[in-house]
Amino acid sequence: MKKFYSLILLLSLGVLTFGQTTIWSEDFESYATNTGVDGDGNSGDYPASVSKWSLDVLGAGMDNDEDWFYTNTAASSCQMQARDVGGIVIFISETINISTYTNVSISLDVSADGGMESTDYAKASYKIDGGSITQFGYANDDFTSTTFSVSALSGSSLIIYVELKNGAADEYHQFDNMLVTGTSTSIDPEPSNPISSFSAVANGSGQIDLSWNDNDGAQVAAGVLIRANLNGTFSDPVDGTAEADDTNMTDGQGLVNIAHGVQAYSFTGLSPNTTYYFKAFTYTNSGVNINYKTDGTPSTTNATTEAATGETLIISEVADPNDDYSARFVELYNAGASTIDFDTETWYLCFQANGGNFTNKQLSGKIYPGETYVTSYSISAFPANYSFVSDFQTGFNGSGDDGYFLYKNGDQTSGSLIDAYGVLDEDGTGKTWEYTNKQAKRKNGILNANSTWTASEWDIVSANVADMNPGSHLLCVGWNGKSSTDWNTTANWSGELAPTSSNHVKIPTGCTYYPTLNTDKSIQNLFVKSKQSSTASIIEAGHLSINQNVYVERYMEDYSSTSNGWHFLSSPLANFLIAGSDFAPEAGVDDLFRFGESNNSWLNYTGGSFGQTQLETGLGYLVSYSSQSTKTFNGSTLAGSSSISKNLSYTSGVGNGWNLLGNPYLSAIDWDDITKTSQMEIFRRVRFQPCKHFL
């Protein structure tokens, strides 16, 4: 059985580790196969096209073309291989200049095949400045996993030797990925040029592939720093301050350092159907001597990830807190590009206790793209522990060995299994999915549902209530308002992480405090929730910039007669089109009226006299609907700002000049804070019901 011992390099061939520079490398990929020596005198490209190394076979006894010491592509990549050499063969590197480096390291991968004897071996050595040969790696017989490496070397010149000994037709030695790195002591000026032909291409729903040309000038770059984010606004790096890689894109931003010559990189773990922006800066040197090129025009590019395919409603968190069982919950996440309306689509969350009996709950409400949906065990204990009301209460009391299963178009008896936490008909005790006194969190790169339990998709750790973060997953950050109305206070956010411009923000119901903004903030999506018991609120006073969409919910009770079920309504979004929205009434069933001051009458949207296609900012409307539902204002621009002006009409001889106004804000307003002309005889004090958009 083949044994391959792979060295995990301190410095990969593609991504730089700060302080270390690639001095010399050899992966044998550039040579034709069979480049070297065999027993019949065949040599491939050797030595005519080989300048980086030579081979010493004087100690070998190779008899024919079945005995060799040459490059071979039998494995997944090309490597140097010795087969039945009948003695000793030696690989000798060229003389490598290390005079401008300290802390020099050598590493290589080694493998073995066949039935070796104790006299068969692989050995690695080096020589510095013409001195003695020093061994740094040795393995003999059927050696087990090993790494040949050495570090902390210094000098002016370096030669590497790899010595192999075997002598039977079924005996093979291989080595590959030779690498010499060091800390540069020379200081170069900044690179002459930025990279060129910088391009980004989406590769599925969670990956973007970058490529470029190094575009070398008189001063060649040592590497390129690539920043990534969701808004395309980047700060320049600072000379003398090396920046460490951040490849975790769950916050919508990251950076990576790529060595000169690689000219490609892929960002992974991205959100589907999302535009990412990239900016590249070339640099020389490393550490405190790093010198970035920031003048001229650094290269930029962007790409939009593809929409997720298949089912994208997933179970994202399962919680069984060690210190309070009543605070258990299950969180769902919409990784897709479309809203899922549980009132028009049939979805069940199903609970199987100890691999036995099922309890099923049909879900209600909506979950928007990039939003979380929290289901709780206890309707009272959940807000007591987490400071907000869950989206849905199931009563599921998962004790750590019970499974959760997401079904579509029916429950577990009639629907299709879409996603699974656990294994059907299995008690989880002692299994890979057991979560007793723990938090099970779906890994950030998982964007598609999986009906088969897959342990590698989850992180499961011991946790108390304080460790849980219901409502926050991937880019979605949930408000809880535990301590104050301050947007910037981390304790007011689930997971204690205040949102950045890369995040979606969810404002749930049932909070003690709702956010107030006093400084400008930018986010991606805003979700403002509404339930029968309450509606969420946010005072943003024109300070909140939305980069994608706003979703503002409005819970509506239905009517049972002509005398009830009426609601006053005002749009929190600018230019909100009625047609095609949740608020468009069905003719003969629902009603949407505006008040016409000029004729002192109610004008029906379905009666042809309404005269508007949009809900006008600052005006009120009268509505009633035949079905109880949660309706959504969906758009890109908030109507409210620090001030709104309305010109009220008065038609002489018709009525008394009544105008129906509406609250355009996502919060209550105090009538005493509104500037009124002295000629207006109007109520001295009026309050709008918090965030209901009532008059």
Secondary structure, 3 states (H helix, E strand, C coil): CCEEECCCCCCCCCECCCCCEEEEEECCCCCCCCCEEECCCCCCCCCCCCCCEEEECCCCCCCCCCCEEEEECCCCCCEEEEECCCEEEEEEECCEECCCEEEEEEEEEEEEECCCCCCCEEEEEEEECCCCCEEEEEEECCCCCCCEEEEEECCCEEEEEEEEEECCCCCEEEEEEEEEEEEECCCCCCCCCCCEEEEEEECCCCEEEEEEECCCCCCCCCEEEEEEECCCCCCCCCCCCCCCCECCHHHCCEEEEEECCCCEEEEECCCCCCEEEEEEEEEECCHHHCEECCCCCCEEEEEECCCCCCCCEEEEEEECCCCCHHHCEEEEEECCCCCEECCCCCEEEEEEHHHCCEEEEECCCEECCCCEEEEECCCCHHHHHHCCCCCEECCCCCCCCCEEEEEECCCCCCCEEEEEECCCCCCCCCCCCCCCCEEEEECCCCCCCCCCCCHHHEEEEECCHHHCCCCCECCEEEECCCCCCECCCHHHECCCCCCCCCCEEEECCCCCCCCECCCCEEECCEEECECCCCECCCECCCCEEECCCEEEEEEECCCCCCCCCCEEECCCECCEECCCCCCCCCCCCCEEEEEECCCCEEEEHHHCCCCCCEECCCECEEEECCCCEEEEEEECCECCCCCCCCCCCCCCCCCCCCCCECCCCCCCCEHHHCCCCCCCCCCCCCECCCCCCCC
